Amino acid sequence: MASGDRRRASRVRGQDGWDAVVLRGELERPAGVGDYDQRADPTRVGATSDWHVVAAGGATNCGIRTGGYLWCWGRNEFGTVGDGTTTVRNTPVAVGTSKSWRAVAMGDHAACAIATDSTLWCWGANWNGEVGDGTTTQRTSPVQVGAASDWARVSVGYDHTCAVTFAGRLWCWGGDQFEQSGGNGWSSTPQQVSGSGWAQVGAGRFATCATKVDRTLWCFGMNADGRTGRGTGSGVTNSPTQVGTATDWSVLGMGPRHGCAIKTDQTMWCWGNAGVGATGQGNTAWRTLATVGSATDWASVSLGADHSCAIKTDQSLWCWGWNDSGQLGKGDSADGDGTLVNVDPGSTWRSVAPGGFHTCGIKTDRTLWCWGGAWAGQIGDGAWSQRNTPTQVGSATNWDLVAAGQEHSCATRTDSTLWCWGANYGGQLGDGTTTTRNTPTQVGGAVWSKPAAGQAHSCAIRTAGTMWCWGANWFGEVGDGTVTQRNSPVQVGSNSNWTVVSAGDGFTCGHRGGTRVWCWGSNWAGQLGNGGTVDASTPQMVSDGPIFSSVSVGGSHACGLRSSGEVRCWGRNPAGQFGNGSQASVNTTSTAVATGVAALGVQLGGNHTCLITTSGNLRCAGNNSWGQLGYVESTLVPTVVSGGPSWVR
């Protein structure tokens, strides 16, 4: 499973000290230093010392040097580097040659800059018209927004852009489904937002905040996570509404789902999503196992990339977490929800399988249902349209087990046939092709019993107990001793006593009847549990001795359950997904996590883990940025960030 979008507030150091606040994401982009390695500490970009302005986006960075030259670098599939290409740049490249620039702003998929003549220029994906040139055509180099030449400030959000003129007018364009563009509706050209006297603006994910020249703070758009700072975490604010009564706001910055601002007394205040500590309030509860609600009748739990689902003993289904593709099945595609949602109330379910952006489940009548994102056909109902509520897949009534990967699904029937559908770029559907399928296609004959689906590969155990895998084989996750892509199932070793298989991001783990767990594939974080960090294309035994009864795999970590009720985990743990209070990034051998456990998640999350105790409680740990741990961590109103220095910009 891939992890969700994680943001945090950080500070950028200037020549003589700290002089700017930037709300940015983790290092998911090239750092501009000529390679593609993650950097845990500040690393200098190039040898020049004349940088004047910097902006960080979802996967691209830009900076302006003295003299007004604009440079960008990073991932570039949407053209956000602005150099006229979609080529990844791991060192800064100049954007244009004829303009002198004074300001730049980066979003998730687009960028904008203001020239020294106060004209506004934007570029990038432009799916929702956020480039502002009257089209939805991708732009890989800057295009002018209108003919105005009095732009003062600009901010680019997830799917919309807002800017302020020197005359104090606020204009927004792009997406407006949650009134984040001021309630004027979708537009690919600037639309004026009500009010006057605007000074600054910050565009986030489906929400916007701005300050006026009288130093008041105003927000509008989606209230989820408290990102509008108005004391509520639900609903929509459809027009600029003042936040509190303070009249001393000085500097404003917006991240995707949180905001921070500095007052004239140099104190910093933040609000919004706090699940990864983004609001600076010292949130740490998400790093350890915490009980979800008070129910004691949980029967099973399974996790997707950033959402979770569980079934109670009464066979009711409940989901929570990330929902921007409708994967919670609650009828909308609002952002993360830490509230447990009863899916299709009144229905009874045998099993559930959350994936990257979708979910599938089998009801007690053995019908198969899926919901969520469908751009790759992963819903399986023959369409490509997102489904916000469960949609039946075909008419068969003999489905047995289902597994959901990043963008594909596989399921077995009671007649031992195996069927897969969805994305197939890596051959993960196993039908001998790389053709995407939006309805189930059969894999091999009637010989299958247990399926598993990872990021871009799949595995299944046959009725004879042999293990077979197929799909992308970048790190050896197929387990056949090669790194060659396999579009059809190939056998993993020669053993015939496999009982459990689980697949993650580029690696796989399985359990044999001899009570040992074996893993293969990517091992950069120790997720194979064999004491090293070298990838392996054949099964490696989790080497530190524990005897397990089952194993479950997440994004880059795995956990095993012992018959005594002890859980041990290995692999990546920076979000505390082990649940034992540690945050060690690399764990090459298993670490004790909990005791008194009845069941692990059938599948673990991208960066979170859930389990069911012997008393029937549901407990989760790890990243809670989307409410995937079953509770909300939000700062609903601006709250001072204590313990820091005086903040200037």
KEPA-358781 format. One record per residue (C-alpha): x, y, z; residue in one letter. Coordinates in steps of 0.001 Angstrom, whole numbers, plus 500000, padded with zeros to 6 digits. Example, Ala and Ser with C-alpha at 12.3 -4.5 7.8 and 13.67 -1.06 7.14 Angstrom:
! KEPA-358781
512300495500507800A513670498940507140S
! end
This chain:
! KEPA-358781
500000500000500000M501116503539499311A501090506026502108S498860509035502155G499838512632501741D501714513690504892R502417517343505621R504280519162508324R505252522743509123A508937523533508922S511170526580508705R513562527601506001V516866529122507031R518190532233505314G521717533621505212Q521538535204508645D519024532975510402G515462531723510136W513414534093508032D510446532324506429A507716529827507146V506914527173504546V504207524517504878L505496521551502941R505300517810502494G507783515114503345E510688514547500976L508711512770498277E510485514766495569R514076515137494420P515771517495496865A517545519374494090G520985518055495000V521513515834491960G520181512519493201D516921510877494307Y517782509999497896D515620511097500798Q517211513727503046R516524513651506778A518509516847507408D518783520174505545P521000519739502473T522346522619500461R521045522982496904V523875523908494587G526765526228495423A525135529620494912T524302531903497817S521920534348496190D518537532662496745W515841535170497595H512517533251497688V511658529537497974V508386527604497619A507708523882498169A504827521982496575G503464518470496465G506386517113494439A508201520149493042T510207523029494505N510946526459493049C513142529351494100G513961532853492922I517527534094492950R518749537664493248T518175539312489897G514761537718489510G515630534430487855Y513234531553488618L514504527988489065W512487524802489718C513198521117490304W511514517855491316G508912515508489914R507513516890486705N504845514599485311E502352517486485462F504755520080484062G505152521789487451T508872522416486903V507791524817484155G510663524150481765D508437523054478900G508891519337479584T507588516586481852T511096515333482643T512047514827486292V514686517365487353R516931516568490318N518809519861490088T517356523364489553P516538524349485979V515729527882484805A512102528688484019V512077530893480940G514670533529480042T512836536797479476S510985537460482719K512175538776486034S510212537213488883W509477538445492400R507127535784493873A506397532082493350V503824529682494834A503590525895494557M500584523613494873G500065519883494584D499853519820490792H500376523420489646A502540526489490232A502209530246489790C504622533162489830A504319536928489750I506682538848487483A508296542146488419T505757543907486187D503026542391488445S501625540097485757T500605536616486931L501730533414485256W500797529785486060C501558526271484824W500950522609485676G498270519911485482A495258522250485119N492646519492485556W490286521896487298N491346525098485598G493726526036488412E496209527488485898V493592530163485172G494112530562481427D490528529682480481G491315526057479655T491883522720481372T494898521975479181T498126520944480902Q500749523672480727R504408522743481017T505647526333480891S504182529577482313P501074531063480682V499679534460481635Q496521534654483745V494381537339482151G495781540734481204A495918542377484634A499229543747485901S498441544531489526D498865541144491202W500396541348494676A500256537810496126R499292534330494902V498732530918496513S498130527532494838V496094524824496591G495154521252495799Y492850522060492890D492349525817493035H494353529037493029T493757532378494721C495509535728494359A495252539245495773V495690542469493815T497326545661495021F493833547154495125A492885544649497837G490674542436495669R490686538664496130L490279536384493118W490070532566492973C489726529991490208W489718526231489698G487781523760491844G484936525058494011D483079521891495013Q483488522804498675F483293526578498125E487097526837498358Q487130529351495517S484647531591497280G481377530024496213G481457531279492621N481459527776491156G484082526036489042W485950528404486740S489134528278484682S489491532063484892T489728534302487993P486451535055489797Q486265537804492413Q485569536732495996V483254538895498067S484724541546500337G487505544081499981S490682545165501680G492373541791501278W496097541593502050A497262537944501940Q495788534601500868V496583530932501468G494994528150499405A494950524643500874G493096521435500141R489459522470499530F489835525457501885A491170529011501727T492179531523504378C493087535173503907A493934538253505930T492736541788505405K494627545050505730V492948545521509123D494817542338510195R491690540217510607T491704536552509536L489014535047507296W488497531491505989C486093529594503722F485649526153502169G485677522667503707M485703522646507518N486990519056507852A489951518781510258D489172522296511430G491141523630508461R489024526821508341T489871527557511974G486284528258512914R485848525728515720G484157523013513656T485399519935511845G482434519302509572S480375521024506921G481305523847504566V481805527589505015T480551528973501717N481852532545501898S484661534392503701P483928534257507435T486030535918510115Q488035533628512387V487806534953515925G488044538654516655T491807539234516669A493120542175514655T496835541481514855D497465538821512203W500676539501510277S501889536554508143V499748533667506803L500633530238505399G498340527331504399M499192523662504051G496835521114502502P494736520619505646R496100523053508185H497099526674508448G499572528721510459C499862532453510961A502114534842512845I500750537726514883K502355541126515286T503715540052518693D505721537396516812Q503766534437518216T502761531651515822M499288530127515796W498161527021513908C494891525191513241W493557522203511300G494710518617510966N496999517642513830A497337513915513157G500996514174512185V501869517065514472G501356519649511719A499806522231514032T502717522165516444G500665521142519455Q502831518152520398G500391515465519271N501967512079519963T499053509774520822A498956508455517273W502329506756517755R501057504102520175T498228501581520151L494974503261521163A491528501716521534T489028502706518841V485730503557520512G484285501397523270S482880498433521328A484037494955522365T482438492973519565D484923493342516709W485459490202514632A487961491222511920S489822494282510620V491652495082507382S493523498208506307L494115500119503092G496753502717502302A495144505388504474D491733504030505412H490503501179507569S487521498836507696C486333496299510264A483451493880510737I481649493325514032K480299490032515323T476830491084514110D478434491180510605Q477953494931510188S480725496737508284L482415499927509461W485033502068507664C486980505234508498W489952507295507308G490811508754503893W487792509224501648N488646511535498755D487736508780496265S484646507600498136G486464504583499578Q484554504744502876L481307503970501044G479355506646502896K477939508397499848G480394511252499388D484058511932498680S484775514351501487A488259514231502974D489435512009505820G486936511043508480D488004509662511840G484392508782512637T483451505139512095L480898504914509280V478418502028509054N478643500950505402V475312500063503782D473417499825507097P471370496666507415G473674494594505222S475757491762506624T479306491067505489W481666488073505404R484870489983504648S486274493346503547V489441494410501695A490469498100501598P492983499039498879G494777502209497881G491765504259496811F488962501709496811H487380499013498947T485801495655498174C483750493365500355G481788490124500205I478360490015501809K477009486999503657T475007486040500554D478406485742498793R477791488656496438T480792490895495725L480658494679496142W483262497420495561C483353501205495943W485755504158495670G488096505236492867G487550503537489519A489908505266487080W491783501987486588A488660499819486611G489383498624490153Q485680498671491095I485030495917488543G481484496900487589D482333497612483944G482601501376484350A485365503880485051W483298506139487302S483964506647491008Q481468504925493286R480744506510496668N478557503637497869T478923499856497461P478294498692493885T477760495029493033Q480369493363490831V478560491102488392G475779488773489487S477722485789490868A476741484567494342T479680482278495058N482486484673495996W484767483406498753D487728485766499446L488714489202498062V491957491209498158A492457494857497165A495766496351496008G496798499864495139Q494680500041491968E493547496482491358H491558493704493008S491560489896493018C489013487449494415A488357483728494572T485049481913494250R483864478803496057T484593476804492897D488319477622493409S488506479985490434T490508483229490711L489472486543489132W491325489892488942C490495493357487610W491797496951487578G495220498385486728A497480495985484867N500553498022483892Y502768495591485769G500901492441484775G499293492307488231Q496044490846486884L497834487662485868G495950487168482606D499083487173480447G498624490777479322T499144494340480568T495632495397479568T493583497213482199T490273495469482991R487137497007484495N485420493651484967T486818490466486552P488984488338484269T489790484742485170Q493339483756486112V494268480154485275G492017477231486179G489998476177489230A492975475673491529V493029478738493830W492211479282497499S493709482510498949K494485485755497032P496657488754497969A497120492082496166A500000494535496632G501043497762495002Q501545496316491513A501788492580492057H499540489769493218S499937486367494823C497687483460495651A497919480066497282I496604477120495325R494374474450496798T497403472143496805A499267474547499127G501744475907496563T502487479649496344M502231481590493079W502887485283492331C502830487594489313W503030491260488249G505640493978488656A508826492441489979N510963495525490559W512511494234493781F511924490497493482G508452490635495044E507223487868492742V509701485553494477G510828483460491516D514521484349491815G514372487132489188T513352490774488841V511573490056485563T507953491200485245Q505560488264485171R502217488703483443N501084485224484442S501452483304487738P504820481704488473V505499479363491372Q507440480579494398V509813477784495362G508636474186495522S506981474037498930N503366472926499229S502607473897502812N501789477604502447W498832478731504569T498877482570504449V500065485177501927V500084488979502228S501421491560499739A502595495163500220G504592497842498416D507153495802496518G507404492907498949F505493489806500010T505306487637503120C503836484193503596G503322481660506342H504097477992505983R502532475148507882G505770474714509789G504901477914511726T507616480047510111R507155483298508192V509045483959504959W509332487287503083C510786488412499746W511166491544497614G512066495086498692S514063495265501918N515317498840502202W513668499248505633A514202495695506860G510706494633505847Q511893491102505054L512841490628508702G515978488652507845N518419490904509681G519550492832506591G518457495521504141T519293493818500834V516437493005498470D515751489319497888A513990487650494978S513423484377496847T511756483763500240P513819484705503297Q512872483404506732M512134486016509391V515338485152511114S515205485979514804D513407482846515864G509750483596516669P507145481051515663I504051482705514167F500545481539513402S499878484259510791S501460487268509084V500129490568507692S501893493078505439V501523496875505125G503210499501502994G506768498787504144S506244496922507407H504941493524508454A503675491943511653C503294488376512817G500900486942515397L502039484146517699R499713481527519150S500382483045522592S498692486289521490G501963488226521108E502433490463518061V505875491235516666R506591493667513791C509510494506511504W510317496954508714G509542500669508476R508209502449511572N508629506271511335P504961506920512106A505009504583515070G502937502022513179Q504355499230515344F502363500709518217G504975500154520921N506030503802521238G509132503594519069S509709505365515766Q512777503613514423A512770503948510632S514551500655509927V513897497429511857N515577494419510306T514352491922512902T511033491521514660S510175493757517611T507637492948520324A504553495143520014V501630493810522031A500213490829523893T496679489604524409G495896489843520705V493246487673519057A493655488837515453A495870491088513349L494559493180510517G494071490867507545V496110493496505744Q498076496337507369L497992499964506247G500464502133504425G501683503554507732N499292502200510335H498443498953512102T495247497681513726C494522494572515757L491749493017517820I492397492056521416T491179488884523111T488524491025524812S487129492147521441G488529495690521480N489859497280518305L493233499006518690R495194501009516106C498539502816515907A500581504846513436G499863507703511077N496523509390511760N496682512168509190S493395511052507594W491665509708510711G492626506143509768Q493150505262513436L489475505829514164G489653509148515955Y490143512766514937V493149514847515920E492365518407514961S493101521871516234T489753523500515508L490732527106516219V494045528955515941P496193527829518870T499556529254519819V502654527177519070V504601527350522310S508248526777523097G509662528335519952G511498531572519223P509883534782518101S508472534270514627W509004536896511949V507910535496508597R
! end
